[in-house]
């Protein structure tokens, strides 16, 4: 259990250091079922636009009730 926490800590640390040079944008997506636009945060690495052939993993985080689009940033 300690090893898992240790690895998780360093994975999160590496991710946080990568975010230090990331591009963060707020975009609005139309939701027909909710009849309104929903704000979303998109985080991409700095080199994302220069390396268009590379594929990147995607993570979707839902803030839940009481939060907003900035809760995970």
N, C-alpha and C positions, 0 to 999 in steps of 0.2 A: 504494500500500500504506500509506503514512504517513497519507494522508487517511482511509482506512478505519479505521485505529487511532485517529486523532484523533476521528472521529465516534463510534466505539464507546466511547471513554473518556467523552465527554460524555453519551452515552445512558446509560451505567452510572451516571455521577454524578447525572444527573437521577432515575434510578430509585432510587438510594440516598437521595437527599433526600426523595423521595416516601415511602420506607419509614420515614423518621424519624417520620412522622405516621400510620403504618399500624397496623392492628389485627392481631395475630398470635395464632392459636389452634392448639392441638393437638387433633385429633379422631381418634377410632378408627373404622376401617371394617372390618366383618367380611369375611374372605376365606374363602369356603367351600372353595376349592381348597387353601388352606394350612391350613385348619382352625384359624384363630386370628384375632384382631383385629390390624390393622396400624395403627400410629400415623402420622398425616399432619399436616403443618403447612399451615395455610391463612392466607394473607396478603391482607387486604382494605384498601382505602383507608379513611381515617377517615370519609368521607362516604358510604360504601357503603350503609349501612342507611337513610339519609335519602333517597337517590336511587334508589328501587327500579325506576324505569322505564328507567334507563340500562343499557346492555349493556357489559360489560367483557371485554377479552381474557383468555384463560387460558393459563398456562404450567405445564406439568407437568415437574418435575425429579426424576429418579431418581438416588439417591445411589450406587447400585452396591454391589458386595460390599465389606464391611468398614466401611461407613458406617451411619448411622442417620437417622431422620427429621429430626434437627436439623442435619445436615451442610450444608444450603444456607442456613441462617438465620444 
